[in-house]
Amino acid sequence: MIKKLLCLFMFGICTTLFAENAVIHSVLVTDFLKDEKNVLRYQPLNMFDSSSDTVFAVTENKQLLSKPLINIYFAEPIEIDSLSIKAGYFDNRYFENNDRIKKITITVNNAKSTPIKDKSFILNDEMKIQKLDLSKTVKVTEIHITINEVYPGKKWNDLVISDLFFCKNSNNYSITYGCNPDLSVSGEARYNRKFDSNGNLLSETLQEGKSGSAEITYEYNEYNQLICKKEIWDDPNNPEVKNYSYKTNKDKYPADTTIAYNSDGTIKTVTEKNWRGTKTYYFENNLCIAESVGKDFIIYQYKNMKKLFGIQVCSEYGYPMFQTLKYDSNNNIVEEVWYEHYSNWQYFNVDAY
């Protein structure tokens, strides 16, 4: 009995030692399936939660099969020799009814070493985890996945992936999310904010990498409703001014926004128009869990009703971004920084490798 307990104890130590961590900066997909009741039901971060109950899904079409569908960016380089994939919806009710991957192509990149390009695999059409062997150990900062061919679903043409694992010596990396500011040489967007005693945002400064900066001020009426936003970029004598009006004195959102409600009366979405088109905020339990504008889609994660971070999962221009936050004693976000992944730039901090 003692020997058995000792073996179990040693096994626990070994599995802990080998459970290396990979920090994902962002995951950009060309698109994902939006469920009307739950917009994040099929979002791409589901691939990294090691649960077959949650899946990533996208409606399959010829355009999606012609370019990388999934682009994964790491905050720090990791060493891998293979990937493992649960290709399909790993539930007997849905597996054959949805599309499954037949042919998949993997490209892994590193800013310093020669990438492995276009290594393709043919998957078996079965509800089993399958290994994608890269034939050697490589240090990677990003992984790009193209789906070339599918096994068609009997009922739906939604392509589904339950889980994706990054492996070294037959051990899977655990996954967290974050960024390395030291490697985001340029492209960061930094907001510093000041609030009044009512929690109203009074002013903020915006520095967009090396491209420019802005001073933004806000004015409120006696009902704490925002009535004016003034932005000053290059010319202090020519500010951009936006005035807001409300239907009643109790409205939280301006009259030019559209609000959709859940059946219990809570807010589901808030849609407004901005310079890029229509921007939509998605709510759950009175928290903004995601936002979209154009093809850009950002997911927010919370803990104890407090936003932990934001991560970009779709991007019109291919910019992988990760958001960090700082709070004051009243839980106001006084600093927000969006860090772009360093692979998007022409120069790299190679000493980090």
Buried (B, 14 or more C-beta within 10 A) or exposed (E): EEEEEEEEEEEEEEEEEEEBEBBBBBBBBBBBBBEEEEBBBBBBBBBBEBEBEBBBBBBBEEEBBEEBBBBBBBBBBBBBBBBBBBBBBBBEEBBBBBBBBBBBBBBBBBBEBEBBEEBEBEBEEEBEBBEBEBEEEBBBBBBBBBBBEBBEBEEBEBBBBBBBBBBBEEBBBBBEBBBBEEBBBBBBBBBBBBBEEEEBBEEBEBBBBEEEBBBBBBEBEEEEBBBEBBBBBEEEEEBEEEEBEBEEEEBEBBEEBEBEEEEEEEBBBBBBEEEEEEBBBBBBEEEBBBBBBBEBBBBBEBEEEEBBBBBBBBBEEEBBBBBBBEEEEEEBBBBBBBBBBBBBBEEBBEEBB
